[in-house]
């Protein structure tokens, strides 16, 4: 049932003022000179992206701390075996799964900057409490809670990108904040290596949780006062820049931020083929991610390396994916239409990696280690899938619903992944490696289908309207046409707005 009007949180005075009509906003944005628009964009990049980047760096570090601690005494310290460790790894995503849709409603109901900051404070506290875990039940409960509170950041950042940037800017900015993953993985291994030498009462694994947790608590408190809810209240923008900054992104999307839940957009999200292509893609890449993220240390150690070399040999794995991510960011920013092609290419590289891990004999440990470094490259394509949501899903309720469905698939895949690593199959892990191989193949076919569908839909709309509209162009007239067609309603979905074209 659609939310009734009296239960919808009121928009701020600024939002009411700036959302009176999309047509008026189009005219205002057209009046911006190139110099003025570049100054606004530069200011947003320098102030907003570092906040997102470092927050995501800590999120990845906090989430994967369990993997580092798995070879630093966690199993003996909490009295669990490998099978129980796999379930504790999956427990994080059970929490994530439970929270995905309720959290997406929070993006509509609450100021997004404050909402994300509070969620981060809560997960940082939970992470610190991991040091007190002494049993399977205690550790698993904490992992579920961590997943609940961390479930806000990735979908939240996906929505933030669409609020601050135009579609042609989404891919680069999504890759920038997501690169926090790669940096975290590199320095996480080095920090874990250093902390692993601590020996003064508590175990090394406990110190890892405490140190990472305290850092996250301090950062999230800082974020609460610095991450804006909207361009309209961004302290880092001048007063006369806030309105244009708000309007330029929203009017390019032809969809203004709304605090109202809309049933028609919810239904549209469920019947849109793009939704299910992206949901399936996220499942196919999340299953490998769940297994590799949590078992990378154990897999590398099973090749015959000692504890500290195992931690160090995870660093190239992250570095390779990071280099690929930067290559993607630069090329997608300069040449539109490459996102799906890059997603396919990253999975082909990962396919080579899993074949090396699966097919090489066990005594070829260096070759198999190269396979581990290559298999994670698919992760560089994941922020592109999120940027496709930002660029190709209009309507605030629809965007929130699609994002929630994608992250439900993300959770299901990450829950299943660790369960495929069976201790009696080490070091070959045939079940896990075969499943990962199949997922990469299916994901490639899925992305091909997604691109073909979006291209077909763009051409269908061109034929229907008798004109060609470039999907990543800055043609403001089409935004003006859309606002007139829908009576000035600023929150219009991509299905309702036939002038919308999908970015490939």
N, C-alpha and C positions, 0 to 999 in steps of 0.2 A: 504494500500500500504506500502511496506517495505520502511524504511527510506533509502535514497540514501547515498552513501559513503561520499560525501562531506558535508553532514549535520550532520554526526556523530561526536560528540566531540572527540578530540584526546585523547587517553590514555596517561597517564604520562610516562616519560622515564622509570621509575621503572617498571610500569606495562608491558610495551613493553618488557623490559629485562627479566622479570620473567614469561611471558606468551608465550614465543617462542614455547614451546612444552611441552605437558603434560608428555610425556615419560621422558624427561630430568628432570622434576620436581619430578616424581616418584622416580627416582634414588637418587636425592638429599635428599628427605625425608627419604628414606630407610637408608641413611647414618647417620641419627640422632640416637644417643644413647638414651636409655630410660631416662637416667639422664638429657640429654640435652632437650629432648621433655617435660619432667615433669617440668623442670625449665621454659621453655617458657610458658607452660600451666598455671603454678602457677602465673607467672607474668601477664598474660592476665586476669586471674580470679581476682586477687587483684586490678588491675587498671581499667579494663573495666566494670566489673559487678557492682561495686558500682556506677559508673556514670549512668548506665542503670537503676539500682534499684531506686536511688533517683529521677531520672527524671520521672520514671513511678509512683512513689509515689506522686509526685506533680501533674502529669497529672490526676490521679484518684481524688486527693483532689480537684483540680480545677474543674473537670467535675461534681463532686457530691456536690459542695458547694451549688448549687441550692436547693438540698434536705434539707440541714441543715437550710438554710435561710427560707424555707417554713413555719417553725414554729417559726421563730424569727422576724416576721413582714414584710416579703417580699410581701405577698399578699396585705396587706393594704397599704404598702409603694409604691407599683407600681399600685395600684387600679385595681387589677385583681381578678377574681374568680377562683374556683377550675378547671373549664373546661378550662379556659385560661391558667392556670398554667400547665395543662397537655400538651397543645399545645406548650407552651414555653419550656417544657421539651423535647418534640419531635423535636423542632426546631434545637437543637444541632445536631441531627442525619440527618436532612435535609442537613445541611452544610457539614457534614461528607460524606453523600452520593454523593453530588455534586462534592466533591473534590477527592473522592477515586481513580478514574482512572487517572486524571491529576497528582495527587500526586505520583502515582506509576511510571509515566514516569519521574518524577523528580529524582527518585532513579537511573535511568539509565543515565540521562543527567548531574547531578551535583554531586560534592563530598558529600558523604552521611553524614559525620559528621557535616560539615558546614550547610548542608541543614536542618538537623534535629534541629540544634541549633537555626537557624534563625526562623524556624517555631515555636519553643518554645518561643522565645522572643516575637513574634507577638501574640501568644495566651495569654501570661501573661499580655500583655498590654490590650488586649480585656477584660480579666477577671477583671482587675482593674476598667475598665470603667463601669462594671455592677453596681457599687455603684451609678452611676449617673442616672440609669434607673428610669423613673417615670411613664411609661405607658406600656401597653401590646405590642405595636408596637416597642418601644425602647428596651424592654427586649428581645423580640423575635429576633430582628435584631442582637443583640449582641450574642445571643445563636447560631444563624446560623454562624456568623463569628468565634466564638469559635470552632464550629465543623469543619469548613474548615481547620483551622490551627492545631487543635489537631489530624486531620485524618492522619498525617504523622507518629506519634510515634509508634503505635502498628505494622503496616506493616514494618516500618523502622527497628524496633528492631528484627522482624522476619528475615529480610534479613541480619542484622548484625550478628545474631547468626550463620547463614549459612556461612558467610564470615570468621568467626574467629574459628569455632569449627567443629569437625567431627561429623557425624550422631549419634554415640553412646553417644556423649556429649550434644546433643541438649536438651533433655528432662529436665535434671537437671538445665542447665543454663537458659532455658526458664522459669522454675518455679521460679528461683531465682529473675530474674528481675520482673516477674509478682507478686511476693510476696509484692512488693511495694504497690499493691492494698490493701492487708489486713492490713499492717502497717498503711497506710494512713487512712483507715476506722476506725481503733482503735483510733489513735491520732487525727483524724479529729473530732470525736465525743467529745473528751476531750477538744480540742481547741474551738470547737463551744460552748461547755458548758461554758468555761471560758469567751470567747468573748461575749457570750450572756448576761453577767452581765455589759457590758460597757454601760454607759448612760451619754454621754457628747456631745450632739448636734446631731451627726449622729445616725441613728438607728443601732442596733446590726447587722442586716443583711448587712448593708453597710460596717461596719467595717470588717466583715468576708471576703467580696470580696476584700477590700483594702489590708488587711494583707496577705491573701493568694496570691494575685496578686503581691505584692512587693517581697515576698519570691521567687516566680517563676521567676520574672525578674532578680533578683540577681543570681539565680542558672543558668539560661539559658545563661547569659553573661559569667559565669565561664565555662560552657559547651562548648561554642564556641571555646575556646582556649585549651580545654583538650580532647574532643572526637575526636579520629582520624578518618580519612576517610577510612583507610585501614591499615592492619598490616605493610605495606611498609613505612608509615610515622608516625608510633606510637612512640612518644617520650619516652614512658615508656619502650620500648624494646631497647635492645642494638642493635647496627648496624648489628652485625652478627646474630641476632635472627630474624630480620624483614623478610628476605627472606624465611627462613624455616617456620615461623609463617604463612605467606601468603600462601605458597605452601601446607602445611600439611592439612589445611581445604579444600582448593579448589580441591586438587587432590583426597581426599577421596570422595568428591561430584562428581568427574569427570566433574566439570563445573567451569570454571574460570569467574571472574567478567568481564563484558563486557560493553562498552559504546554504543554498536550497538543494535538497535531494530530489531528483527528478525521475519518476518512474519510467517515463518513455525512454530516457537515456540509459537507464539500467537494463531495460529489455533490449534496446538496440545493441548494447555491449554483448549480450548473450547470443544474439543471432548473427553478429558480424563475423564472417569467415576469418578476417584478419586476427580477431581475438584468439581463435582456436589454433591458427598457425603459430602464433607467438606462444600460446600456452604449451603446445606440443614441443616447440623448440626448447623452451625453458626446462621442460621435463627431461628431454633427451640430453641436454648438456649438464643438468643438475645431478643426474645419477652418477656420471663420472666424477663430477666435482665433489660430491659427498664422500665418495670412496677415496679419491686421491688426496683431498685436503686433510682428512683425518688419518690416513694410513701412509702418507708419504714417508714419514720418519721410519715407520716399521718396515715398509717395503725396501727402502734404501739400506737399512740396517741388515735386512735379510740377505742382501747381496754379499755380506761379509765385512762391512765397514764397522769400526768401533763407534761409540756413542757420539763423541765430539766431531769426528769426521762426518758422521751422518748429518748432524746439524749444519755443518759448513757446506756439504754437498747439495743442500736444498737451495742455497743462494743462487746458483746459476739457473735453476728451474724458474725462479721468479724473474731473474734478469732477462732471460729470453722472452718471456711473456711481456715484460715491460717494454722492451725494444719494439716488439711487434705492435704493442698498443700505441706507442708514439708514432710509428709509421702510419698506422690507421688514422690517428687523429689528424696528422698533417695532410695526408692525401684526401681524406673525406672533406676537410675544410676547404681545400682548393678545387676539388672536382666533385660536383654533385653526382648522385646516382651510384656510388660505389659501396654503400653500406652492406647490402646483401652479398655482393661479391666478396667483400672482405670477410664476412661471417663464414662463408663457404671455404675460403682459403685457409682461415685459422683452423677449421676442423680437418682439412686435408693434412696440415702439418701435424696435428694431434693424432691423426690416423696413422701416420708414419711412426710416431712415438709409441703408440700402443702395440703396433706390430713388432717393433724392436723389443719391447718388454715381453711380449707374448711368445715370439718365435725364436729368439736367440737362446742358445743353450745356457744353463745356469753358470757355467764357468766363464762366460763372456760378460763379466759384471760391469765392465766399463761401457760396453755397447748398450747394455740394458739401462745403465745409468743415464746415458744420452737419451734413451727412450723416455725416461722419467722427465728429463728437462724439456723435451719436445711435447710431451702429452698434455702439458698444462697450457699450451698456446691458445687453445680454444677459448680460454677465459678472456682473452683480449677482444673477442667478438661479442661477448655478453653485453657490455655497455652499449654497443650498437643496437642491440635488440631493445634496450630501454630507451635509446634515443628515437627508435622507430615509434614507440608508444608516445613519446613527447611530441613528435612531429606529425603523427598520423591519426591521433585520437583527439578529437575536439569535443567539448562539453565536459564540464567539471565532474558531474556524476559519472558519466561514461568513462572518463579517464581514470577516476578512482576505482571503478568496478573492474576495468580491464587490468589495471595494475594489481589489484587484489587477486584476480584469477591467475595471473602470471606467477605471482609469488606463492600461491597455493601449489601450483605445479612445481615451482622451485623447491618448495619444502618436501613434497612427496618424493621427488628425485633424490634430494639430499638425505632423506630418511632411508631410502632403499639402498643407496650406494654403499655405505659401510657394512651392511649386512651380507654383501656379496664377497667380502674378504674373509675367507675361512682359514683359521690357523693351521689346519691340517694340510692345506694346499701350498703353504709357504715353501720356497720363495717364488713359485710360478703363479699362484693365485689364478688358476685357469678360469674358474667361474667368473670372477670379477673382471679379468682382462677381456674375456669373450663378450660379456655384457657391455662393457665400455666400447669395444669395437663396433658392436651392433648399433649402439646409441649414436655414435658419430656418423655412421652411414645413414641412419634414419633422419638425423638432424640436417644433413646436407640436402636430402630430398625435400624436407619440410621447407627449408629456406628457399629452394628453387620454386616450390609451389607458392610461397608467400609473395615472392617478387613477381611471378607471372600473374598472380591474381591482382596485385596492386596496379601493375602495368595495364592489364586488361580493363580494370575499373576506370583508370584515368582516360583511356581511349574511348570507353563507352560514354563517359561524361562529355568528352570533347565532341563526339559525334552527335550526342543529344542536343548540345548547345550550339553546335555549328561553329565552334572556335576552339583553339588550342591554348591551354593555360599551363605554363611551366610550373611544376609542383613546388620548386624551391625559389621561385622568383619573388621579387619584392613589389609586385604589381598591386598597388593599394586600391585600384578601382574595383577589383573583384571582392575585396573585403567590404567596400562600400556597397556593392551590389547585394552582397549577402545580408548586410544589416537592413537594407531596404526591404528585401524579400521576406525577412522574418520580423518585420515591424519594429526594428530597433532592439530586439531582445539580444543582449550581448552574449548569453550562454547558449550557443547553438552547437549541436553535434556535427560531426563530419558527414553523417548520413543525411541529416536534414539539410545541410548546406551543399547543394550540388555544384557550387563554384569551388569547392575544396578539391585539391589534387594531392595525391599521396607521394611522399618522398621515398625514393628507392635506395 
